[in-house]
Amino acid sequence: MEKYDVIIVGGSCAGSAAGITLAKAGKNTLIIDKARFPREKLCGGMITEKTAKLLQKTYSVSLESMIDSRYNAFGVYHTDFGRISSYRSDQTLFMVHRYDFDDFFLQEARKAGCTAYLGDEVMEIDRGKIHTASGRVISADYIIGADGCHSTVRKELRGTKNDEKFPLGLEVNIGYDNLKFYVPPEDVFPWVFFGYVKIGYGWVFPKKDFATVGIAGLTHYDDKNLLVAFRRLLAAVCVDPSRIARKIKGHPVPLNNHFKTLGAGNILLVGDAARLVEPLTGEGIYFAILSGTFAAQAILTTQGDQVQTYNVLVKRHLRGLFAQARLARTLYFNRWINTYAMCKMSGNAKWCKYFLELLSGEMDYCRYFKTVLKDRTVYPSL
Ligand SMILES: Cc1cc2nc3c(=O)[nH]c(=O)nc-3n(C[C@H](O)[C@H](O)[C@H](O)COP(=O)(O)OP(=O)(O)OC[C@H]3O[C@@H](n4cnc5c(N)ncnc54)[C@H](O)[C@@H]3O)c2cc1C
């Protein structure tokens, strides 16, 4: 039987991050993914500055070759009030195609020394052994579940084949000939849209050849009318929404699980498999890469309880931020507070300015609100 030091199930951002760290430290590491790369992944493809820094600092990987476009501005739109505010600053938002980004990252893991079995699905884990669809039975000292929101590894840990229910994201790519929102063209930068869904938001993220338009509920009960809400958003931004109606796709967004399921025994869950998507912004790529790194570090540095070390690392870095995000979400999507915030925002773009700093990792929600409330300067919208 084949045996590895570590098997990583899933070779996307979280899995490749863990793989690079482990292989570079000399661990005999296998990545198994059911897909053959490059492959499509439903995602807005927005990468924040903190992610670019993490890639550069921890992996010496530069985003440069994968960037479709970059923007230093950000705007907020509301269904009832129209364009609320927008701001240009020093912080950068990068746009990538997951098709290229994930493939590049997996290649980096292979270059670092990982073996990769692609196009083979992990079906179950039985007494520490991985069983795949092609009939492979492989064992390892540690298993990292980086297999996304429907994680087989997480289901094995929970002892159930039933899946959990997650909020949903819907998305479609739209060519510029069918977009009426980006007039004037100076407005071509990422926008978020409020008011279409009760607790959640929509987005238009521009790339070179098309814009990715999407919507996500941040709680399950938003899902029921999500498609209706998305059609309203599409009607607001598209010349002819009927041209893209059949191209809409959906995928769950596994928002933070309050850190209940991060692993057990010799199994560690990372990224979407551990439900590490930021509860308010829905950002997942950064937290997938960071948790993959932490899982690898826990395996490399701990004698004994690696899951405990991993728990400590994740909680130390993310618990505060995610708790603040959950609170900010509850407050922000309160109908009265939201209307008040929109009025405030439309008179002063400082809310956008500092939100870019929050996304880039320069401040957390506490500092964001303190700074915004303290700063008396009026920043005009673009
Ligand atoms: C509509 C939408 C838009 C989003 N936009 C953004 C955005 O703009 N910016 C951002 O930061 N985040 C965004 N996210 C979140 C982000 O896409 C995820 O958080 C991120 O991809 C998580 O990475 P991951 O490596 O944990 O999992 P994934 O990227 O989901 O990868 C899981 C991998 O595991 C493999 N796999 C699954 N099951 C098995 C199995 N049984 N055996 C073998 N392999 C398996 C899959 O093939 C896949 O390659 C978005 C999410 C959605 C749904």
The ligand as an ORCA input file, in Angstrom:
! r2SCAN-3c Opt
* xyz 0 1
  C     -19.877     32.829     -6.011
  C     -18.622     32.926     -5.162
  C     -17.769     34.016     -5.304
  C     -16.612     34.102     -4.518
  N     -15.781     35.175     -4.691
  C     -14.660     35.286     -3.947
  C     -13.747     36.372     -4.166
  O     -13.929     37.217     -5.053
  N     -12.644     36.450     -3.359
  C     -12.399     35.543     -2.362
  O     -11.397     35.668     -1.632
  N     -13.231     34.476     -2.172
  C     -14.332     34.311     -2.948
  N     -15.153     33.222     -2.782
  C     -14.761     32.172     -1.809
  C     -13.624     31.320     -2.376
  O     -13.943     30.886     -3.691
  C     -13.375     30.085     -1.497
  O     -13.383     30.467     -0.145
  C     -12.025     29.420     -1.837
  O     -12.047     28.903     -3.137
  C     -11.724     28.278     -0.842
  O     -10.606     27.551     -1.298
  P     -10.387     26.040     -0.855
  O      -9.047     25.645     -1.367
  O     -10.671     25.879      0.584
  O     -11.552     25.206     -1.603
  P     -11.938     25.103     -3.134
  O     -11.345     26.217     -3.910
  O     -13.401     24.900     -3.180
  O     -11.219     23.768     -3.620
  C     -11.581     22.500     -3.175
  C     -10.891     21.463     -4.073
  O     -11.154     20.168     -3.560
  C     -11.457     19.285     -4.624
  N     -12.298     18.214     -4.076
  C     -13.532     18.327     -3.531
  N     -13.960     17.142     -3.073
  C     -12.974     16.253     -3.343
  C     -12.820     14.845     -3.106
  N     -13.769     14.147     -2.495
  N     -11.691     14.253     -3.537
  C     -10.717     14.965     -4.153
  N     -10.806     16.291     -4.387
  C     -11.910     16.928     -3.977
  C     -12.160     20.168     -5.665
  O     -12.057     19.620     -6.965
  C     -11.424     21.497     -5.513
  O     -10.349     21.629     -6.422
  C     -16.302     33.081     -3.567
  C     -17.153     31.979     -3.439
  C     -18.295     31.888     -4.231
  C     -19.190     30.692     -4.095
*
